[in-house]
């Protein structure tokens, strides 16, 4: 398989995962601002640390 095709596939997978994570996120984070959900309390210290979003996707 040509390297350009592999790179295009990888870019498409990353784009798909980025959109899926953004749609699942309930809070605003960084430049991803959500108008659909009211702002929550601002976490201070370890009370409510931000969590990473992890999606696992097999090769297609």
Order of alpha helices (4+ residues) and beta strands (2+ residues): alpha
